[in-house]
């Protein structure tokens, strides 16, 4: 009942095929690598293999209780990204891995749409990009639902239970209809504080491109100190539509006299910083879910290339915000931006691959 006073206690469940049972209600399970198994469904496994490199492990965990079956899929990077390496060296609980859990909603939708109706079980699927080198995680069951049910202001739009991903310094709230489960990774990567702290209360929303993101964008755009035509890369001495200078700065006709004789390296850096702001704001104001730094960076780099209006109306934004589009996956929507003047360009395909790899894997590298 949606207005029940208390959480429904769970005294026993099946973790894969092994029964977990005790006299008091289960509220926490510690999961080791041996508890995870290879993904059973070959179609799901092939989809993950298609979108993620061989430097990832693909694992599954089944939880069954009463008439409910939850299937959790974990995509675990084998290598630690550059941004986490220093923190990981200092972190004591290395078995928790480096990084964060991120639910991959687009895969949840693909899996859900491919399933046939199951009349015997309420079956739910959740896919996660897990911390790199993760060997251990913690499941918490039925945490905090009472407090929500007692909040009169929230009853109108309340789902009975919630699905929460907790990771030491952050909490991403995802509503579902039938259960209240936390996946907990105590690895904070930047500190050894293992308390579960609400994300919105402790971490400011990311609003600026990181230094790694700036360096990647600069390497993609390339520095030009003399004006050039962005369609053919040739230097120009008179204004044309598409006149560009610095790190991809599009010169307006009213700016031509300012830039026609070229700029210095110092001026190009200042111009780059000022150019970034509207693109950073576009990402900040267009995306509803909380973003990790690598995700924010990838979206800014995409926006910088396709333009703010195109970005705001793109299927990429709609999918991330949970809206329906004609594209089945985020990757399809992202890779669709591969044309210039209605022609597919290999350079844009390379760029989209680099951006998407940054978004999903936290890898800052040019092709």
Secondary structure, DSSP 8 states (H G I E B T S, - for coil): -TT-SS-----EEEETTEEEE-SS---EEEEEGGG-EE-S-HHHHHHHHHHS-TTEEEEEEEEEETTEEEEEEEEEESS--HHHHHHHHH-S-GGG-BS--EE-HHHHHHHHHH----SS-EEEEEEEEE-BT--EEEEEES-SHHHHHT-GGGGGG--SEEEEEE-SS-EEEEEESS--EEEE----SS----S---HHHHS----S--HHHHHHHHHHH--EEEEEETTT--B-SS--TTEEEETTEE--GGGHHHHTT---HHHHHHHHHHHHHHHHHHHHHH--S---HHHHHHHHHHHHHH-HHHHHTSHHHHHHTT---S-SSHHHHHHT--EETTEE-HHHHHHHHHHHHHHHH------
